[in-house]
């Protein structure tokens, strides 16, 4: 939820009490990062108290370090989660393609990914590819093991026939 940059919110702001708040921010009289955006100051992360802030609570913000990430993170995070959920619907979309027009409505329900969503989707694809490679390797090893067992079984049968 977008935080208004108001005097009332500035009075509730606790940015100045944060362990990461530094002299550069102080000299620039910066604060209310959840409404105004990230700082241009160099910053060492020493802890974050955003979740304790009355402004953050009032606007149901998720996360912290708004001094570093700026104001659009919550919205991008929400879009990313929706897009990630949307990717789970893709197999249904494939089924829908077979079934007909239903796929069009499913496709419309998949939100357009933000940069964060795109990054999450890329990570998910990479993870799935890694899992696929691991499964393929396991199948290969099991097939080799099966062949060895079958070969040993054949040797045992031949031995029994000879005796």
Secondary structure, 3 states (H helix, E strand, C coil): CCCCCCHHHHHHCCHHHCCCCCHHHHHCCCCCHHHHCCCCCCCCCCCCCHHHCHHHHHCCCCCCCHHHHCCCHHHHHHHHHHHHHHHHCHHHHHHHHHHCCHHHHHHHHCCCCCHHHHHHHHHHHHHHHHHHHHHHHHHHHHHHHHHHHHHHHHHHHHHHHHC
